[in-house]
């Protein structure tokens, strides 16, 4: 599907994405409980929503730059117009 729609797919191992800090890439000493929705890094003090921090960690692991990705969707392929 990615090839069909002109998208790039990069596989990222999801282990520890909720424990790593997207700013300094240090790993927390303990896993966050599921009820805790805010990630706070004990090393650099960065605070962000748990899911957004995890998504940024995955982008970094995939070799992409997470800066400027807030609220940005990938470009849609051009719609084919029937002649």
C-alpha positions in Angstrom: 0.0 0.0 0.0 2.8 2.4 0.8 4.4 1.8 -2.6 1.1 2.2 -4.3 0.5 5.6 -2.7 4.1 6.8 -3.0 4.9 6.6 0.8 8.0 5.6 2.6 7.8 2.9 5.2 10.4 2.5 7.9 10.2 -0.3 10.5 11.0 0.7 14.1 11.2 -1.6 17.1 8.6 -0.3 19.5 10.4 -1.5 22.7 11.0 1.2 25.3 9.5 4.1 23.2 7.5 5.2 26.2 10.5 5.1 28.5 13.0 7.0 26.3 13.1 10.8 26.2 12.7 12.3 22.7 14.9 15.3 23.7 18.0 13.7 25.3 17.3 10.0 24.5 17.9 8.8 28.1 15.9 5.9 29.4 13.7 6.1 32.5 14.5 3.8 35.3 11.0 2.5 35.5 8.1 2.0 33.1 5.3 4.5 33.2 1.9 3.2 34.5 -0.8 3.2 31.8 -2.8 5.8 33.8 0.1 8.3 33.7 -0.4 10.2 30.5 2.4 12.8 30.8 6.1 11.9 30.3 8.6 13.8 32.4 12.3 13.2 31.8 14.3 13.0 35.1 17.5 13.9 33.2 16.7 17.0 31.1 13.3 17.9 32.6 11.4 17.7 29.3 7.6 17.3 29.7 5.3 16.1 27.0 2.2 13.9 26.5 3.2 10.3 26.7 2.0 9.3 23.2 3.7 12.3 21.5 7.0 11.6 23.2 6.7 8.0 22.1 6.0 9.1 18.5 8.9 11.5 18.5 11.2 8.6 19.7 10.0 6.4 16.9 10.7 9.2 14.3 14.2 9.6 15.7 14.8 5.8 15.5 13.6 5.8 11.9 16.2 8.4 11.1 13.7 11.2 10.6 13.7 14.7 12.2 10.7 15.2 14.5 11.1 19.0 14.5 8.2 20.7 12.8 6.0 17.5 12.6 3.5 18.8 15.1 0.1 18.7 13.4 1.6 18.1 10.0 0.2 15.3 7.8 2.1 13.8 4.9 1.2 15.3 1.5 -1.7 13.5 -0.2 -1.1 12.1 -3.6 -2.7 14.0 -6.5 -6.2 12.9 -7.3 -6.7 11.3 -10.7 -9.1 13.2 -12.8 -11.1 11.2 -15.3 -10.7 12.6 -18.8 
